Amino acid sequence: MLRRAQVPGALAHRDIPLDALKAQHPGKRITVGVAIVSDDEPRKLLLLQRSANEDTLPNMFELPGGNCDPGDLTVIDAVARETEEETGLVVAEVLSEFEHFEYSTKRGPAMQLNFLVRVEHDGTLKLNPEEHQACLWIESPGVLDTLPMTAGMKKVVACALEAAKENN
């Protein structure tokens, strides 16, 4: 089991049993997006480039994240697990939540909850090569138009950059 990240009181409504959260959003799969921010100024945001052999959106840049798994007690646990699985980094603190979005896939309707996090300083970034081939730290939304990325993800990343500025 992963070590528990610090969660601010403002996110108490998300730090509830996953079944209770799913009951609030019936018929929707709950997924998470994780905006990892650097501690340096200006704050930078970590983007990952999907593997070239991914079935869906190969080579596209995105935030780390994914599905809530049966072993996740809360959505916050899913944030910590997905961060560690995809980057090797350990979430030290969940700073805030920013704009969520809903979408549909072959598996049906889903809702992605997005969180801004700070990771432990002593962590080494290690990508899972089955999922991601490269990473990039960005500090400005201006670079988004130069990267292969869906329009929806550009919007999420722009929101994440804004959230990072607000959490200085």
N, C-alpha and C positions, 0 to 999 in steps of 0.2 A: 504494500500500500504506500502511496506517495505521501510525503510530508505535507501537512496542511499549510497552505498559504494564508497570510494575513488578509482579512476581508473587512473593508470599512462598513460601518453601520448602515450607510446609505445603500448597501447592496444586500441587506438582510432579506429582502423579498426574493432574491435569487439564491440565497444560501439555505434552501429548503430541500426536503427530500425530492428527488427527481420525479417520483411518481406524482407528487403534489403539483409540481410545475407542469408536467405533461397534462394533468387533469385541467389546468387552467387554459390549455391550448389543445382541445380534443381534435384528434385526427391529423395532427401535425407532428412530424419528426422534429426533435430539437437537436440543433447542431450549434457548435461554438466557433467563433472567430477570435483569434488571440493576437492582439497588437502588442508586440514586445517592444518596449522603449528602452533606449540607452539612458544612462545616468548623466552623460556629459551634456554640455550646452553648446549649441542648441540640441534639443533631444532629437534622436534619430529613431526611425522605425524599421524593423526587420521585415523584409519581404523574402519569400521563397519562390523559386522557379520550379514548377511541376516537371517531373521526369518526362523525357521525350517519349517514353513508351506507355504513358498513362492513356487509358481509353477515353477519358473525358478531359478536354482542355489541355492537351500536352503542351509543354514549353511556356505556359502562361504563368505570370507572377501572381502571387496571392499571399494573404496572411496565413500563418499556421492555423490549423483548426480541423474540425471534423465532427463526427457523430458522438453523441452521448452513448456510452456503452453500458451494458447491464451491470457492470461492476462499479459504475460511478454512482455514488450516493447522492451527489448534488451536481448541478451544472458547474459549480466552481471546481469540483473534483475532475470533471471532464476538461476544463481549461488547463489544469495542472498536468493531467495525463497526456493530452494532445501536445502540449508544449514540450514535454520531455520526450515523447515518442518521435516527434518530427524534428526537434532541434538538439536534443540532449541537454537542454537547459532546464533549471529548476525554478519554478515560479516562487518568488519570495513574497510578493504582495500583489493583490488585485487592486489597482488604483481606482478604476471607475468602469462603468458600462457606457457604451455609446450606441448610436442608432442601430437597431436591429433591422432585418429585412426578411421577407418571406419569398419563397420560390417553389417551383415544382420540378420534380425529376421523375424518372421511370418508377421510382419507389414511392411517389406520391408527394403531397404537399409537405413543406418543411419551413421551419423558422430558424434563422441563425441569430443567436445572441452574441454580441460582440463586446469584448472586454479589453481594457488597457491594463497591461501588467508590467511589473518590474521583476527581473530575474536576479538570482544570486550572482554576486561578483565573481566568484571563483569557478563559474561554469565555463566549459569549453563547447563552443558551437559545433555540433556534429549532426549533419543531415542524414536522414534515412534515404539511401540512394534509390530505393524502390519507389519512393514518393517524390523526392526533390533532387534536382541536379545542381542547383546554385542558390546563392543568397546574395542579398544586397541591402545595405543600410541606407535609407533615404531620409532627408530632412525637409524636403519641400514638395508640394504637390505638382510643381512644374515638371518634374521628371516623369510623372505618370504617363504622359502622352508619348514618351519615347520607349515605353516598355510594352511587351505583349501582355495585355490584361483585358479582361472583360469590362464593359462599361459599368456593370454593377460593382465589380471589385474596385474600380477606380473611385467610385463614390464612397465605398466603405473605407478605403485607405485614406482618402481626403478627410473623412470624418475622424479617423484615428489620429491623423496628424494634428487636427484641431483639438482633439481631446488631450493629446500629449502637451500641447502648448498651455492648455488650461490647468494641467496638473503639474506645473513647475513648482 
